[in-house]
Amino acid sequence: MARAVMATLLAAAFVCAVSAEQVSGSVGGRGFGDTINWVSFSEGIAEAEATQKPAMVVIHKSWCGACKALGPKVAGNSEIAELAKDFVMINVHDDEEANTTEKFKPDGGYIPRVIFFDGLHGEVLLDNINKGGNPSYKYFHTGAESIVASMKEVKDLFQSEAFRSKGKAEL
């Protein structure tokens, strides 16, 4: 009996250790989907630059009605979950926005904002906006469809040899 208990405890400890290793640095979905590996702003920017991958930065607040409406749409969208595998997914929540820089407020500090970061060149992708949205709030999304379109556009951009070979000054 004691051996069975010990074996169960060892198995549980192993599972916990493996799980903790897999979600290292994870901040959780915070309403935007727990199946996506969301990371903090500082960790995500460092990861995007180290891996030269694009990052999708979602900036939102717990008290924001538009943010609460957008979260489940992102969380429930299988296409976003699949595309997320090609991005560093950054979830900036409440007071964490103070950790971001002004370049993540290119047209104001409204929320929610979905902004794409170029880990290859270290720049915000200012041209990647919600093309069907309000031109005064270019990075404001109300549904998954516009986010999927933006993610596909960024993914295609990163697969372009012309983009990959450009220097920062050319962007």
C-alpha atoms as a printed R data frame, in Angstrom:
    type eleno elety resid chain resno       x      y       z
1   ATOM     1    CA   MET     A     1   0.000  0.000   0.000
2   ATOM     2    CA   ALA     A     2   2.796  2.396   0.921
3   ATOM     3    CA   ARG     A     3   4.547  1.676  -2.385
4   ATOM     4    CA   ALA     A     4   1.377  2.447  -4.333
5   ATOM     5    CA   VAL     A     5   0.973  5.758  -2.492
6   ATOM     6    CA   MET     A     6   4.638  6.610  -3.077
7   ATOM     7    CA   ALA     A     7   4.372  5.730  -6.788
8   ATOM     8    CA   THR     A     8   1.250  7.907  -7.100
9   ATOM     9    CA   LEU     A     9   2.979 10.830  -5.387
10  ATOM    10    CA   LEU     A    10   6.055 10.502  -7.604
11  ATOM    11    CA   ALA     A    11   3.893 10.372 -10.739
12  ATOM    12    CA   ALA     A    12   1.958 13.446  -9.615
13  ATOM    13    CA   ALA     A    13   5.191 15.323  -8.872
14  ATOM    14    CA   PHE     A    14   6.524 14.441 -12.334
15  ATOM    15    CA   VAL     A    15   3.338 15.661 -14.035
16  ATOM    16    CA   CYS     A    16   3.451 18.915 -12.060
17  ATOM    17    CA   ALA     A    17   7.117 19.462 -12.934
18  ATOM    18    CA   VAL     A    18   6.509 18.832 -16.644
19  ATOM    19    CA   SER     A    19   3.428 21.079 -16.641
20  ATOM    20    CA   ALA     A    20   5.304 23.879 -14.900
21  ATOM    21    CA   GLU     A    21   8.123 23.585 -17.429
22  ATOM    22    CA   GLN     A    22   5.716 23.808 -20.388
23  ATOM    23    CA   VAL     A    23   4.036 26.981 -19.169
24  ATOM    24    CA   SER     A    24   7.137 28.756 -17.906
25  ATOM    25    CA   GLY     A    25   6.489 32.461 -18.182
26  ATOM    26    CA   SER     A    26   2.873 31.903 -19.132
27  ATOM    27    CA   VAL     A    27   0.425 34.508 -17.900
28  ATOM    28    CA   GLY     A    28  -2.700 32.557 -18.856
29  ATOM    29    CA   GLY     A    29  -5.502 33.596 -21.132
30  ATOM    30    CA   ARG     A    30  -7.120 36.182 -18.878
31  ATOM    31    CA   GLY     A    31 -10.317 35.741 -20.837
32  ATOM    32    CA   PHE     A    32  -8.577 35.426 -24.223
33  ATOM    33    CA   GLY     A    33  -8.118 31.655 -24.283
34  ATOM    34    CA   ASP     A    34  -6.223 29.295 -22.037
35  ATOM    35    CA   THR     A    35  -5.274 27.016 -24.948
36  ATOM    36    CA   ILE     A    36  -2.975 29.725 -26.323
37  ATOM    37    CA   ASN     A    37   0.436 30.169 -24.701
38  ATOM    38    CA   TRP     A    38   0.178 33.800 -23.612
39  ATOM    39    CA   VAL     A    39   3.280 35.432 -22.129
40  ATOM    40    CA   SER     A    40   4.044 38.733 -20.418
41  ATOM    41    CA   PHE     A    41   5.056 41.840 -22.351
42  ATOM    42    CA   SER     A    42   8.748 41.893 -21.415
43  ATOM    43    CA   GLU     A    43   9.190 38.142 -21.862
44  ATOM    44    CA   GLY     A    44   7.266 38.178 -25.142
45  ATOM    45    CA   ILE     A    45   9.243 41.006 -26.723
46  ATOM    46    CA   ALA     A    46  12.506 39.315 -25.717
47  ATOM    47    CA   GLU     A    47  11.270 35.986 -27.115
48  ATOM    48    CA   ALA     A    48  10.107 37.578 -30.392
49  ATOM    49    CA   GLU     A    49  13.486 39.245 -30.881
50  ATOM    50    CA   ALA     A    50  15.447 36.113 -29.903
51  ATOM    51    CA   THR     A    51  13.428 33.891 -32.254
52  ATOM    52    CA   GLN     A    52  12.888 36.613 -34.899
53  ATOM    53    CA   LYS     A    53   9.175 35.817 -34.897
54  ATOM    54    CA   PRO     A    54   6.228 38.180 -35.015
55  ATOM    55    CA   ALA     A    55   4.365 38.883 -31.792
56  ATOM    56    CA   MET     A    56   0.692 39.670 -31.339
57  ATOM    57    CA   VAL     A    57   0.211 42.022 -28.405
58  ATOM    58    CA   VAL     A    58  -3.271 42.230 -26.880
59  ATOM    59    CA   ILE     A    59  -3.655 45.159 -24.473
60  ATOM    60    CA   HIS     A    60  -6.813 45.018 -22.382
61  ATOM    61    CA   LYS     A    61  -8.311 45.808 -18.976
62  ATOM    62    CA   SER     A    62 -10.439 43.670 -16.656
63  ATOM    63    CA   TRP     A    63 -13.056 46.429 -16.270
64  ATOM    64    CA   CYS     A    64 -13.427 47.153 -20.011
65  ATOM    65    CA   GLY     A    65 -16.696 46.057 -21.615
66  ATOM    66    CA   ALA     A    66 -15.249 45.900 -25.148
67  ATOM    67    CA   CYS     A    67 -12.334 43.814 -23.825
68  ATOM    68    CA   LYS     A    68 -14.709 41.423 -22.063
69  ATOM    69    CA   ALA     A    69 -16.677 41.055 -25.307
70  ATOM    70    CA   LEU     A    70 -13.578 40.441 -27.446
71  ATOM    71    CA   GLY     A    71 -11.919 37.892 -25.136
72  ATOM    72    CA   PRO     A    72 -14.365 35.005 -25.691
73  ATOM    73    CA   LYS     A    73 -14.344 35.626 -29.442
74  ATOM    74    CA   VAL     A    74 -10.567 35.183 -29.492
75  ATOM    75    CA   ALA     A    75 -10.674 32.282 -27.038
76  ATOM    76    CA   GLY     A    76 -13.282 30.398 -29.050
77  ATOM    77    CA   ASN     A    77 -11.688 30.839 -32.452
78  ATOM    78    CA   SER     A    78  -9.811 27.759 -33.657
79  ATOM    79    CA   GLU     A    79  -8.152 29.675 -36.498
80  ATOM    80    CA   ILE     A    80  -6.556 32.117 -34.030
81  ATOM    81    CA   ALA     A    81  -5.381 29.182 -31.904
82  ATOM    82    CA   GLU     A    82  -3.772 27.577 -34.961
83  ATOM    83    CA   LEU     A    83  -2.172 30.816 -36.213
84  ATOM    84    CA   ALA     A    84  -0.895 31.532 -32.684
85  ATOM    85    CA   LYS     A    85   1.650 28.744 -33.152
86  ATOM    86    CA   ASP     A    86   3.544 31.042 -35.550
87  ATOM    87    CA   PHE     A    87   3.506 34.033 -33.182
88  ATOM    88    CA   VAL     A    88   4.688 35.009 -29.748
89  ATOM    89    CA   MET     A    89   1.360 35.755 -28.059
90  ATOM    90    CA   ILE     A    90   1.590 38.611 -25.541
91  ATOM    91    CA   ASN     A    91  -1.231 39.329 -23.091
92  ATOM    92    CA   VAL     A    92  -0.994 42.757 -21.419
93  ATOM    93    CA   HIS     A    93  -3.590 43.141 -18.680
94  ATOM    94    CA   ASP     A    94  -4.577 46.015 -16.389
95  ATOM    95    CA   ASP     A    95  -1.584 47.780 -14.795
96  ATOM    96    CA   GLU     A    96   0.924 45.818 -16.885
97  ATOM    97    CA   GLU     A    97   0.374 48.336 -19.684
98  ATOM    98    CA   ALA     A    98   2.792 50.619 -17.810
99  ATOM    99    CA   ASN     A    99   5.537 48.171 -18.894
100 ATOM   100    CA   THR     A   100   4.915 48.941 -22.571
101 ATOM   101    CA   THR     A   101   6.389 51.876 -24.462
102 ATOM   102    CA   GLU     A   102   4.699 54.695 -26.346
103 ATOM   103    CA   LYS     A   103   5.224 52.848 -29.626
104 ATOM   104    CA   PHE     A   104   2.442 50.484 -28.503
105 ATOM   105    CA   LYS     A   105   0.051 53.476 -28.452
106 ATOM   106    CA   PRO     A   106   0.545 54.687 -32.041
107 ATOM   107    CA   ASP     A   107  -2.890 56.284 -32.271
108 ATOM   108    CA   GLY     A   108  -3.869 56.498 -28.611
109 ATOM   109    CA   GLY     A   109  -4.217 54.506 -25.424
110 ATOM   110    CA   TYR     A   110  -7.711 53.101 -26.026
111 ATOM   111    CA   ILE     A   111  -8.492 49.473 -25.255
112 ATOM   112    CA   PRO     A   112  -8.566 46.801 -26.394
113 ATOM   113    CA   ARG     A   113  -5.671 47.185 -28.812
114 ATOM   114    CA   VAL     A   114  -4.185 44.397 -30.902
115 ATOM   115    CA   ILE     A   115  -0.758 45.397 -32.147
116 ATOM   116    CA   PHE     A   116   1.780 43.309 -34.017
117 ATOM   117    CA   PHE     A   117   5.481 43.455 -33.227
118 ATOM   118    CA   ASP     A   118   8.232 42.528 -35.670
119 ATOM   119    CA   GLY     A   119  10.732 40.404 -33.747
120 ATOM   120    CA   LEU     A   120  13.064 40.288 -36.757
121 ATOM   121    CA   HIS     A   121  13.593 44.059 -36.999
122 ATOM   122    CA   GLY     A   122  12.491 45.077 -33.478
123 ATOM   123    CA   GLU     A   123   9.673 47.374 -34.585
124 ATOM   124    CA   VAL     A   124   5.903 47.704 -34.202
125 ATOM   125    CA   LEU     A   125   4.165 46.849 -37.489
126 ATOM   126    CA   LEU     A   126   2.281 50.141 -37.804
127 ATOM   127    CA   ASP     A   127   0.678 49.236 -41.137
128 ATOM   128    CA   ASN     A   128  -1.006 46.136 -39.745
129 ATOM   129    CA   ILE     A   129  -4.343 47.582 -38.672
130 ATOM   130    CA   ASN     A   130  -8.001 46.579 -38.522
131 ATOM   131    CA   LYS     A   131  -8.720 47.513 -42.124
132 ATOM   132    CA   GLY     A   132 -12.490 47.317 -41.662
133 ATOM   133    CA   GLY     A   133 -12.494 49.270 -38.417
134 ATOM   134    CA   ASN     A   134 -12.664 52.881 -37.392
135 ATOM   135    CA   PRO     A   135  -9.720 54.827 -38.905
136 ATOM   136    CA   SER     A   136  -9.414 56.806 -35.664
137 ATOM   137    CA   TYR     A   137  -8.796 53.575 -33.708
138 ATOM   138    CA   LYS     A   138  -6.738 51.501 -36.126
139 ATOM   139    CA   TYR     A   139  -5.769 48.721 -33.699
140 ATOM   140    CA   PHE     A   140  -9.220 48.232 -32.150
141 ATOM   141    CA   HIS     A   141 -10.860 44.915 -33.045
142 ATOM   142    CA   THR     A   142 -14.378 43.806 -32.151
143 ATOM   143    CA   GLY     A   143 -14.263 40.279 -33.535
144 ATOM   144    CA   ALA     A   144 -12.066 37.335 -34.335
145 ATOM   145    CA   GLU     A   145 -12.390 37.752 -38.105
146 ATOM   146    CA   SER     A   146 -10.385 40.967 -38.265
147 ATOM   147    CA   ILE     A   147  -7.721 39.524 -35.942
148 ATOM   148    CA   VAL     A   148  -7.448 36.392 -38.108
149 ATOM   149    CA   ALA     A   149  -7.041 38.596 -41.202
150 ATOM   150    CA   SER     A   150  -4.310 40.622 -39.475
151 ATOM   151    CA   MET     A   151  -2.518 37.484 -38.276
152 ATOM   152    CA   LYS     A   152  -2.560 36.024 -41.793
153 ATOM   153    CA   GLU     A   153  -1.222 39.282 -43.219
154 ATOM   154    CA   VAL     A   154   1.645 39.343 -40.714
155 ATOM   155    CA   LYS     A   155   2.400 35.656 -41.277
156 ATOM   156    CA   ASP     A   156   2.563 36.247 -45.053
157 ATOM   157    CA   LEU     A   157   4.777 39.293 -44.503
158 ATOM   158    CA   PHE     A   158   7.223 37.249 -42.422
159 ATOM   159    CA   GLN     A   159   7.383 34.583 -45.132
160 ATOM   160    CA   SER     A   160   8.355 37.206 -47.720
161 ATOM   161    CA   GLU     A   161  12.039 37.197 -48.603
162 ATOM   162    CA   ALA     A   162  11.873 40.918 -49.411
163 ATOM   163    CA   PHE     A   163  10.669 41.672 -45.875
164 ATOM   164    CA   ARG     A   164  13.172 39.353 -44.214
165 ATOM   165    CA   SER     A   165  16.093 40.951 -46.078
166 ATOM   166    CA   LYS     A   166  15.182 44.571 -45.257
167 ATOM   167    CA   GLY     A   167  17.101 46.553 -42.716
168 ATOM   168    CA   LYS     A   168  15.374 48.613 -40.000
169 ATOM   169    CA   ALA     A   169  15.885 51.864 -41.915
170 ATOM   170    CA   GLU     A   170  13.945 50.471 -44.891
171 ATOM   171    CA   LEU     A   171  10.800 49.605 -42.932
